[in-house]
Amino acid sequence: MYNINRRKFLGLIGCGCCSIVLPSCTSVPITERKQLSIIPESRINRQAAVAYENFRSKSKIINTGSQLKQIINIGKKMENAVSAFFLNQGKNDPTKNFEWDYILVDNDKVVNAWCMPGGKIAVYTGLLKITKNIDALSIVMGHEIAHAVARHSVERMSQAMTINLGTAVADIFLGGAINRTRNTVGQNTGLDIFQLGIMNPFGRKQETEADYLGLIFSSLSGYDIRESVNLWKRMAEKNKGKEPPVFLSTHPSSSKRIENLQGWINEVMIDYPPIKI
């Protein structure tokens, strides 16, 4: 059996990880933030399409009516505006392989919307009680579409894969100390130190980026993005006393979101006016 010392083994592992990670860095459209992208986007999109159809088959979906038409109209305007923007910029359209679809979920208790990778979008009726108008709804839909455009799902899965590989290798040479510490903290507090220390801050970064990109997409589509502040004031009022401390959340607090939006609105309105299609 061939023996190798610890330092040499770590060096080989390090080189191997770098050979995977370094060529796998991409940039988020518009913000140009570098992100890790080990897993092919096409693979994620296929998996998302299957999950979406499964969700549709098990959920109470509203198939007609003015609310659904409103969601589809906003979505179509945003589809066209985003594609036209990147075309006008002479850049690759990150949505060119999307298979867009929109559903309205009949559930007044859920204040939510989401966009799966590949452009599969769901809006819950509970959200419409908070948005109240098309401008506010466009802010939420723009935010969710931004997650897909920015390939956040690919990034998070790539990040998790890298973290798991790194901690597994390190734990070999620390005699299991990482897992012991993780388990001890978890048993005593109910918290996962890796979730708190790595994944949550990473999630907040993505959420803030989606807020910014979503504001841009809404503006490009011709909606009044000043309504974003009113939307989050209503959201803050609804969540009053329920929001967890920021360090425990994957989302920025409502107050932080409002502060960010107020700082971005004028810039976005000037730099990303409604696009002519």
N, C-alpha and C positions, 0 to 999 in steps of 0.2 A: 504494500500500500504506500502511495506517495504521500509524504508528510510535507506540510507547508506551514510556516510560522504565521502567527496572528497578524503581524504587520503586513506581510505580503498578501495574505488572504483578504484583508480589508482593502488593500490597494487594488486588488483585482476586482473586488465587488464594487468599489468606488468607480473604477474605470468603466465597468459594465453598466452601472446605473447611468453614468454620464453619457455613455454612448447611446442610451435609450432616450434620456431626457433632453439633451441639448438639441438634437435635430427635431425635437417634437414641440418646440416653442412656436406659437402663432401669435398674432396680434388681434385684439378685439377691434372690430370695425369702428371707425370714428375716434374712439378714445385712444387707440393704438397701445393700450396696455398689453404687455406681454403675458401670455398665459400658456400653461402646460396643456398639451393636446396629444396624449399617447394613443387614445382610443379613436378609431375612425368615426367621424360624424355620421356617415351613412349607416353604420352599425347601430348607433344610438337611435337614429331616426326610425329604423326598421323596428327596433324593440318598442319604441314609443308608439308607433302606429298600431301594433298588436295590443298594447296596454290600453290605448284609446278606444279601440273597438270593443274591448272587454268592458271598459267603463261604461260605454254607451249602452251596451246590452243589459247592464244591471242597474242603470239609473233611470229616474223618472225625467224624461226629456220633453220639453215643450217644442212642438214642431211647427206651430203657426203663431201669428199674432204680431202686434206692433213692437213688442220688446225684442223679439228675435230678429225682426227686420232691422231694428236699430243697431243691434250688435253686428249683424252681417254688413250693414252699410258702413259702419265705422271700420270694420275689419277690411273690407274691400278698398276703401279709400287709403287705409294705411298700407295695405299690400302694394298698391300702385305707387304711392308716394315714396315708399322705401326703395322699391326697385328703380324708379325714375331717378331718385337722388344718386344712387350709386352709378347708374348709367351715365348721368350728366357729369359725374366726377371722374368718369373713365376708370372706375374701379370694379372689381368683381362683386356681383350681387350676392350677398350671403344667403338670400332667400330663393335663389334660382331653382333649387331642388326641393323646395317646400311643397307639400301637398296640403294647402290650406283647408281648414274646415272649422265650422263654428257651431256650438250647441249651447242651448240655454237649459240649465238644470233647475228643475222645480224643487227648490229647497230654500225656504225663507229663513231658516236658522243658520245657514252658512253664508257668511259675508266674505266671499272669495271669488277669485277667477284664476285661471292658469293657462299657460301655453306650453304644451309639450314640444320637445324637439321636433322639427319638421312642420310646425305651424298648426297643430291641433289645439284649438282654443275652446275652453269652457268658461261660461259665466253663470254664477248662481243667482237666483232671484233675490236672495238676501242682500247681495251687493247693491242691487238697483235701488234699494231703500236708502242707501247711503250716498250713492253717486248722484241720484236725482235728476241729472241732465246729461246730454250727450258729450259736453266738454269734459265733465268729470269722468264719465265712462271711458272716454278716449284716453285719458291719463292712465287709468288702470290697465286698459288693453294694451296701450303702448308700452307700459312697464313689463307686462307679461311677454309680449312679442320681443322685447329687448333681450330677455333671458335667452330666447331661442336664437336670435340674431347673433348675440355675443357668445354663443356656444357654451353657456355656463354649465350645462349638464355634462358635456364632454370634459370640461375643465375640472369639475368636482370629482368625477369618476377617475380621472387621471391623477388628481391630487391624492385621492384615497388610495389608489394603487401604489403610488410612490411612497406614501407614509407607511403603509402596511409592509412594503418591502424593506424600507429603511429601519423601522423599529424591529422587525423580525431578525434582521442581520445584527443590529446592535445588541439585541437581547441575548443572542447566542454568546457574545463575549462579556456580557454583564451577568451571566448566570441566571437569567430570568428576572433580574431586578426591575426592569421596566414593567413587566406584567404584574409583578408582586405589588409594586407601588400603585399601579393603576387599579388593581383589585381592592387594595386596602382603602384607598381614597374613595372608591365607589361604594364600598360597604359602609364606610363611616358617614358619607355625605349624600349618597345617592347620585353623585355627579361623576362624569367621565372626564378626567383631566385632559385627554386628547381632544374630546369634543369641545371643552371650554377653551383650551389653549391654542388649538389649531383650526378646527373646522368652523367654529362660530365666528371668529374674526374674518376668516376667509368668506363665510356666507354674508357677513355685513358688507364686505367690499363689493361683492357681486350685487347685492340689493341696491346699494348706493349707485353703482354703475347703471343698473337697470332703471333707476329713477331718472337719471340724467339722459340716457338714451331714449327712454320712453317719452320724456318731455320733448325731445327733438322730433321723434316720430309723430307725436301729436301735432306739433307745430307745422311740420311739413305737410300734414294732412289737412291743415286749415282750421284746426280747433283752437279755442281760446285757452292757452295753457295757464293763464292767471287763475283759472278755476282750480288748479292743482292745490293751491294753498287752502282754499275753502273746503275742498274734499278732505284734506288731511286734518283740518280743524274738526270736521264732522266725525272723522274716524277717531281722533283723539278723544272726543267727547264720549263716543260709544265705548271706547276701551278704558275710560277713566277708572283708575284703580286696579286695572287688570293686567297692564303691561308689565312683563318681568324686567328686572334690572338689565341694562344694556349688555353687560358682560355675559349674561345668560341667554341672550337672544341672538338669533341669526338675522334679525331685522333691526335697522336703526329705529330709535324711538320716534314717535310721531312728532315731537318737538324738534328733534334733529332733522327729520325729513322736511318739515316746514322751513326751517332755517336754510337748509340746502336749496330748496326750491326757490325761495325768495332771492337767493344769491345767483341763481341760474336764469331766471325767467327773462330778464331784459337781454342778456347775452344770446339766449336761444332764439328769441323773437327776431333779433337783428341778423344773426348768423344763419338761421335755418327758417326763413319765411316760408309760407305756403308755396308748394311747388306746383308749377303749371304742367299738366299732363296732356 
